[in-house]
C-alpha cells in the first residue's frame, strides 16, 4: 500500500511526540506504611533501608525519571543527617520490582552515625522535573543495652544501673529481661528490686548477696523478646553485649561482737597481727575483732590490669600494696590502741608470695588488748577504719572515710 504525501508527512510529524512520551512516565508513589529504617544484625544501628512502591519499578524508570532519593534522620548526638542517592545509583532487583533496598552496612563511616534517637524520620524522592514526593518512614530498630554501671554498697547488696538505646517496656511484666556473661558462662539476672526511671530509658536493679549477679568487666544484654520500644520493636537474640563498668567490689569484713574466754592466753601475742588465709576461712570468726579483706583471683587481676591501662605490661605483685589503719576508742572517747599496716601483694605469707594468683583473705586481727597490752574490759568500743589498696603510686581502691568508717565493736567475756 502506498501512502499519500500528506499522510506520510503527518506520521513523520508525530514520531518525535511518540519518542518523547516513551521516556516520560508518571511518578510511582511509595507506600504510606511499609517503608523502614532497619537493623538487620540487632545492634540498634541502621544498616538497611527499604522503600516499597505502589507499582513496579524498572531500571529505565530509576535512571530517567528519578533525580535522587533523600533520607533524613537525627543521629545519636541529635544532629540532622541527610543521605542522598542519585536515581542512577539506586539498586534495582528484578525479583523484587516494587521495592528499593539500600544496604548501609558496607559504609563504616556512615554506619557509625546511624543510631536513631527520634521516632520521626523522613525521606523524599526528587524527580528530574524538580517535583517531589514525600515518603513516610518508620523504624525497625530493636532496643539494646547502651551502658551499665555496677555499684557495690556493702552489707551484701549491689546495684546495677542499665541504660537502654531508647525508652522501653516489658513484654512480660515481672519476668527477667537481662542476662550477663561471665568467663563465657551466661546467666539470667534476677533482681530483688527493679526501679525504672520515669522515661523508662534506664533501670536500677538491686539484689542481695547469694543471688547470681555480674561483676565489673562482665557483659550484659537484653533477653530476646523481653523488652520493646514504642513502635513494638522487640529485643533480638542477636543483640550485642555491653561491657559493665564499675569498681571491683571490695568489702571490709568485721564483727559487731567478740568474745574473750578466761582461758585465753595472750602473754606473747601482739596487740595486732596479720592473718593470711584462703577464702574458705570465715574471718573474722564470731569470737574475733579485726578487719578482713578478700583479694586476688582472676577477676581481681583483670581489674588491676584494666586500672593499669596496659594490655601488654604485666602487673607484678610487688606493684600492689594493702594499707589498713585501725584506731580504737571507748565510747566516751578515751584512746585504747591503734595500728597502721602496710602489706605488699608479694608478701611471702600470701600463697606463693602472690596475692594476685588466687582468691585469698587478708585479716588484720585485734587481740583485744589496749596500748599497754592489758586485756580490754567488757563493753563497747568505737573502731575507726580506713583502708586503701594501691597500684604503684595510685589509689586502686579506698574505703569510705566518712561516717560509715566508724563502727561499734562489742567485747564480751565467756566465763566457761
C-alpha positions as CSV (number, residue, x, y, z in Angstrom):
1,X,0.0,0.0,0.0
2,X,1.3,3.4,-0.9
3,X,0.9,6.3,1.4
4,X,0.0,9.7,0.2
5,X,2.4,12.6,0.7
6,X,0.1,14.2,3.2
7,X,-0.3,11.0,5.3
8,X,3.4,10.4,5.3
9,X,4.1,13.9,6.4
10,X,1.6,13.6,9.2
11,X,3.1,10.4,10.5
12,X,6.6,11.8,10.4
13,X,5.4,14.8,12.3
14,X,4.1,12.5,15.1
15,X,7.2,10.5,15.6
16,X,9.1,13.0,17.9
17,X,6.0,13.1,20.1
18,X,5.8,9.3,20.3
19,X,9.5,9.0,21.0
20,X,9.5,11.6,23.8
21,X,6.4,10.2,25.5
22,X,8.1,6.8,25.7
23,X,10.6,8.2,28.2
24,X,8.1,10.2,30.3
25,X,6.4,8.2,33.0
26,X,4.0,9.2,35.8
27,X,5.6,9.1,39.2
28,X,5.1,5.8,41.0
29,X,4.0,6.7,44.6
30,X,5.6,5.0,47.6
31,X,3.6,3.1,50.2
32,X,2.4,5.1,53.3
33,X,3.1,2.4,55.8
34,X,5.8,-0.1,54.6
35,X,8.9,2.0,54.5
36,X,11.5,1.2,57.1
37,X,14.9,2.0,58.5
38,X,16.0,-1.5,59.6
39,X,18.5,-3.1,61.9
40,X,19.4,-6.5,60.4
41,X,22.0,-7.6,62.9
42,X,20.4,-6.5,66.2
43,X,22.9,-3.9,67.2
44,X,20.4,-0.9,67.1
45,X,22.3,0.7,64.2
46,X,20.5,1.4,60.9
47,X,22.1,-0.9,58.4
48,X,19.3,-1.2,55.8
49,X,16.6,1.0,54.3
50,X,13.6,-0.5,52.5
51,X,11.0,1.6,50.5
52,X,8.0,-0.1,48.9
53,X,6.2,1.5,45.9
54,X,2.6,1.1,44.7
55,X,3.7,-0.1,41.3
56,X,6.6,-1.9,39.6
57,X,9.9,-0.1,39.1
58,X,12.3,-0.6,36.3
59,X,15.9,0.3,35.7
60,X,14.8,2.7,33.0
61,X,12.4,4.4,35.3
62,X,15.0,5.0,38.0
63,X,17.6,6.2,35.5
64,X,15.4,8.6,33.5
65,X,12.7,9.8,36.0
66,X,14.3,9.9,39.5
67,X,16.8,12.6,40.1
68,X,17.6,11.4,43.7
69,X,16.4,9.8,46.9
70,X,17.0,11.7,50.1
71,X,16.9,10.1,53.6
72,X,16.6,12.3,56.7
73,X,17.1,11.4,60.4
74,X,18.9,12.6,63.6
75,X,21.8,10.6,64.9
76,X,22.6,9.7,68.5
77,X,24.0,13.2,69.0
78,X,20.8,14.9,67.8
79,X,22.5,16.1,64.6
80,X,20.4,16.1,61.5
81,X,21.7,13.7,58.8
82,X,20.8,13.8,55.1
83,X,21.8,11.0,52.9
84,X,21.4,11.3,49.1
85,X,21.3,8.6,46.4
86,X,21.2,9.6,42.7
87,X,18.5,7.8,40.8
88,X,21.0,6.1,38.6
89,X,22.8,4.6,41.6
90,X,19.6,3.2,43.3
91,X,19.7,-0.6,43.3
92,X,17.1,-2.4,41.2
93,X,16.2,-6.0,41.8
94,X,14.3,-7.7,39.1
95,X,12.9,-10.3,41.6
96,X,11.5,-7.5,43.8
97,X,10.4,-4.9,41.4
98,X,8.2,-2.8,43.7
99,X,11.0,-2.1,46.3
100,X,14.2,-0.3,46.8
101,X,16.5,-1.9,49.4
102,X,19.7,0.1,50.4
103,X,22.5,-1.7,52.2
104,X,24.3,0.8,54.5
105,X,26.4,-1.7,56.4
106,X,29.2,-1.5,53.8
107,X,29.9,2.1,54.6
108,X,31.7,2.2,58.0
109,X,31.7,6.0,58.3
110,X,28.0,6.2,57.6
111,X,27.2,3.2,59.7
112,X,28.7,4.7,62.9
113,X,26.2,7.6,62.6
114,X,23.0,5.7,62.1
115,X,21.8,5.3,65.6
116,X,18.3,6.7,65.5
117,X,17.1,8.7,68.5
118,X,13.8,10.0,67.3
119,X,10.7,8.2,66.1
120,X,10.1,10.7,63.3
121,X,12.2,10.2,60.2
122,X,11.5,11.3,56.7
123,X,12.6,10.6,53.1
124,X,11.6,12.1,49.7
125,X,12.1,11.4,46.0
126,X,13.1,14.3,43.8
127,X,12.2,13.8,40.1
128,X,14.1,15.2,37.1
129,X,11.3,17.7,36.6
130,X,12.0,19.0,40.2
131,X,8.8,17.7,41.6
132,X,9.0,15.8,44.9
133,X,7.2,13.0,46.7
134,X,7.5,12.7,50.5
135,X,8.0,9.2,51.9
136,X,6.7,8.3,55.3
137,X,9.4,6.3,57.2
138,X,9.2,4.1,60.3
139,X,12.0,2.2,62.0
140,X,12.6,-1.4,62.9
141,X,15.5,-1.0,65.3
142,X,15.4,-3.2,68.4
143,X,16.3,-1.8,71.8
144,X,19.7,-2.7,73.3
145,X,21.7,-2.1,76.4
146,X,23.7,1.1,75.8
147,X,25.6,1.2,79.1
148,X,25.7,-0.5,82.5
149,X,27.4,0.5,85.8
150,X,27.7,-1.7,88.8
151,X,27.9,-0.1,92.3
152,X,28.9,-2.0,95.4
153,X,27.1,-0.9,98.5
154,X,28.4,-3.3,101.1
155,X,26.3,-5.3,103.5
156,X,25.8,-7.9,100.8
157,X,23.9,-5.6,98.4
158,X,24.8,-4.4,94.9
159,X,23.0,-2.3,92.3
160,X,23.3,-2.2,88.6
161,X,22.2,0.9,86.6
162,X,21.4,-0.1,83.0
163,X,20.7,2.4,80.2
164,X,19.0,1.4,77.0
165,X,19.2,2.8,73.5
166,X,15.7,4.2,73.8
167,X,12.7,4.1,76.2
168,X,11.4,0.5,76.6
169,X,8.6,-1.5,78.2
170,X,8.5,-5.1,79.3
171,X,6.7,-7.6,77.2
172,X,6.1,-9.9,80.2
173,X,5.6,-8.0,83.5
174,X,7.6,-9.3,86.4
175,X,9.8,-11.5,84.1
176,X,13.6,-11.4,83.9
177,X,14.7,-9.3,80.9
178,X,18.5,-9.2,81.1
179,X,21.4,-11.7,81.0
180,X,25.1,-11.4,81.7
181,X,28.1,-13.3,80.6
182,X,31.0,-14.0,83.0
183,X,34.0,-16.1,81.8
184,X,32.0,-17.4,78.9
185,X,29.0,-18.5,81.1
186,X,25.7,-16.9,80.5
187,X,23.2,-16.3,83.4
188,X,19.9,-14.5,83.7
189,X,19.8,-11.6,86.1
190,X,17.1,-11.9,88.8
191,X,17.0,-8.8,90.9
192,X,15.3,-8.4,94.3
193,X,14.2,-4.9,93.3
194,X,13.6,-3.3,89.9
195,X,13.3,0.5,89.8
196,X,12.5,2.1,86.4
197,X,13.2,5.8,85.6
198,X,10.3,8.0,84.7
199,X,11.0,7.9,80.9
200,X,11.9,4.2,81.1
201,X,15.2,4.6,79.3
202,X,17.1,3.2,82.3
203,X,16.5,0.8,85.2
204,X,18.1,0.2,88.5
205,X,18.5,-3.4,89.6
206,X,19.2,-4.2,93.3
207,X,19.8,-7.7,94.7
208,X,21.1,-9.4,97.8
209,X,24.2,-11.5,98.2
210,X,23.7,-15.1,97.3
211,X,21.9,-14.4,94.0
212,X,23.6,-14.6,90.7
213,X,25.0,-11.1,89.8
214,X,27.7,-9.8,87.5
215,X,31.0,-8.1,88.2
216,X,32.6,-5.1,86.5
217,X,34.0,-6.1,83.1
218,X,31.4,-8.8,82.6
219,X,29.0,-8.1,79.7
220,X,25.2,-7.7,79.7
221,X,22.4,-7.6,77.1
222,X,18.6,-7.7,76.8
223,X,17.0,-11.2,76.6
224,X,15.3,-11.9,73.3
225,X,11.7,-10.6,73.1
226,X,11.6,-9.4,76.7
227,X,11.7,-5.6,76.0
228,X,10.1,-3.5,73.3
229,X,10.2,0.1,72.2
230,X,7.2,2.5,71.5
231,X,6.9,1.0,68.0
232,X,6.7,-2.5,69.4
233,X,10.2,-3.5,68.1
234,X,11.3,-6.3,70.4
235,X,14.8,-7.1,71.6
236,X,16.5,-9.7,69.4
237,X,18.5,-12.8,70.2
238,X,21.4,-11.2,68.2
239,X,21.6,-8.2,70.4
240,X,25.2,-7.2,71.3
241,X,26.6,-7.4,74.8
242,X,27.6,-4.2,76.5
243,X,30.5,-4.1,79.0
244,X,29.7,-3.5,82.6
245,X,31.6,-0.6,84.2
246,X,32.3,-0.1,87.8
247,X,34.8,-0.6,90.6
248,X,35.8,-4.0,91.8
249,X,33.5,-5.0,94.7
250,X,36.0,-4.8,97.6
251,X,34.3,-5.1,101.0
252,X,35.8,-5.0,104.5
253,X,34.6,-7.8,106.8
254,X,34.2,-7.1,110.5
255,X,32.3,-8.3,113.6
256,X,29.9,-6.4,115.9
257,X,30.7,-8.6,118.9
258,X,33.8,-10.6,120.0
259,X,34.2,-13.0,122.9
260,X,37.1,-13.2,125.5
261,X,37.4,-16.6,127.1
262,X,39.0,-16.7,130.5
263,X,41.2,-19.5,129.3
264,X,42.7,-17.3,126.5
265,X,46.5,-16.7,127.0
266,X,47.8,-13.6,125.2
267,X,51.1,-13.2,127.1
268,X,53.2,-13.5,123.9
269,X,50.6,-12.3,121.4
270,X,50.9,-8.9,119.7
271,X,48.2,-6.3,120.1
272,X,47.5,-6.7,116.3
273,X,48.6,-9.5,114.0
274,X,48.3,-10.2,110.3
275,X,46.5,-13.4,109.3
276,X,46.7,-14.8,105.7
277,X,44.1,-17.5,104.7
278,X,42.2,-18.9,101.8
279,X,38.6,-17.6,101.2
280,X,37.1,-20.7,102.8
281,X,38.0,-19.5,106.3
282,X,35.4,-17.2,107.9
283,X,37.4,-14.2,109.1
284,X,36.9,-12.7,111.5
285,X,35.3,-15.6,113.4
286,X,32.4,-15.0,115.8
287,X,35.0,-14.6,118.7
288,X,37.3,-12.2,116.9
289,X,37.6,-8.5,116.1
290,X,39.6,-7.1,113.2
291,X,39.3,-6.1,109.5
292,X,39.3,-8.8,106.8
293,X,39.6,-8.1,103.1
294,X,39.2,-10.6,100.2
295,X,41.7,-10.1,97.4
296,X,43.2,-11.9,94.4
297,X,42.0,-14.2,91.7
298,X,41.2,-13.8,88.0
299,X,38.6,-11.0,88.3
300,X,40.9,-9.0,90.6
301,X,43.8,-9.5,88.3
302,X,41.8,-8.3,85.3
303,X,40.6,-5.3,87.3
304,X,44.1,-4.3,88.2
305,X,45.3,-4.8,84.6
306,X,42.5,-2.6,83.4
307,X,43.3,0.0,86.0
308,X,46.9,-0.1,84.9
309,X,45.6,0.8,81.5
310,X,48.0,-1.6,79.8
311,X,47.3,-4.7,77.8
312,X,50.9,-5.5,77.3
313,X,52.7,-4.6,80.6
314,X,52.3,-7.4,83.1
315,X,51.1,-6.3,86.6
316,X,53.5,-7.6,89.3
317,X,52.5,-8.5,92.8
318,X,55.1,-6.0,94.1
319,X,53.1,-3.2,92.4
320,X,50.2,-3.8,94.7
321,X,50.1,-2.8,98.4
322,X,47.3,-3.0,101.1
323,X,47.1,-0.2,103.7
324,X,44.9,-0.6,106.8
325,X,44.5,1.9,109.6
326,X,42.6,0.9,112.7
327,X,42.1,3.1,115.7
328,X,40.0,2.1,118.8
329,X,38.4,4.3,121.4
330,X,36.0,3.8,124.3
331,X,32.5,5.2,123.6
332,X,33.4,8.1,125.9
333,X,36.3,9.0,123.5
334,X,39.3,7.6,125.5
335,X,42.1,6.3,123.3
336,X,42.6,2.5,123.5
337,X,45.0,1.5,120.8
338,X,45.8,1.8,117.1
339,X,47.8,0.4,114.2
340,X,48.7,1.3,110.7
341,X,49.6,-1.7,108.5
342,X,51.1,-1.8,105.0
343,X,51.4,-5.2,103.3
344,X,52.8,-5.9,99.8
345,X,50.9,-8.2,97.5
346,X,54.3,-10.0,97.2
347,X,54.4,-10.8,100.9
348,X,55.7,-14.3,101.4
349,X,52.7,-15.1,103.6
350,X,50.4,-14.9,100.6
351,X,50.0,-18.1,98.6
352,X,53.2,-18.5,96.6
353,X,54.1,-14.9,97.6
354,X,51.5,-13.5,95.3
355,X,48.1,-12.1,96.4
356,X,47.0,-11.9,92.7
357,X,47.3,-15.5,91.9
358,X,44.3,-17.0,93.8
359,X,41.4,-15.6,95.9
360,X,42.7,-15.1,99.4
361,X,41.8,-13.3,102.6
362,X,44.0,-10.8,104.4
363,X,42.9,-10.3,108.0
364,X,44.3,-7.6,110.4
365,X,43.3,-9.1,113.8
366,X,42.9,-7.1,117.1
367,X,43.8,-9.3,120.0
368,X,41.5,-7.3,122.4
369,X,44.4,-5.6,124.1
370,X,44.9,-1.9,124.9
371,X,48.0,0.0,124.1
372,X,49.6,-1.1,127.4
373,X,48.9,-4.8,126.5
374,X,46.2,-5.2,129.1
375,X,43.1,-7.1,128.1
376,X,40.3,-4.6,127.4
377,X,37.2,-4.6,129.6
378,X,33.8,-5.8,128.6
379,X,31.9,-3.2,126.8
380,X,31.5,-1.2,123.6
381,X,34.4,0.3,121.6
382,X,34.5,2.8,118.7
383,X,36.5,1.4,115.8
384,X,37.7,3.9,113.1
385,X,38.7,2.0,110.0
386,X,40.4,3.3,106.8
387,X,41.7,1.0,104.1
388,X,43.4,1.6,100.7
389,X,44.8,-0.6,98.0
390,X,47.4,1.0,95.8
391,X,48.8,0.2,92.4
392,X,52.3,1.7,92.4
393,X,51.7,5.3,93.5
394,X,47.9,5.4,92.5
395,X,45.0,4.5,94.7
396,X,43.3,1.5,93.3
397,X,40.5,1.5,95.9
398,X,39.8,3.1,99.3
399,X,37.2,2.5,101.9
400,X,34.6,5.0,103.0
401,X,36.3,7.7,105.1
402,X,33.0,9.3,106.2
403,X,30.6,8.4,108.9
404,X,30.5,4.8,107.7
405,X,34.2,4.4,108.6
406,X,33.3,4.2,112.3
407,X,31.8,1.1,113.8
408,X,30.8,0.0,117.3
409,X,32.5,-3.2,118.4
410,X,31.3,-5.1,121.4
411,X,33.5,-7.2,123.7
412,X,32.0,-9.8,126.0
413,X,33.6,-12.3,128.4
414,X,32.8,-16.0,128.4
415,X,33.3,-17.4,131.8
416,X,33.3,-21.1,130.7
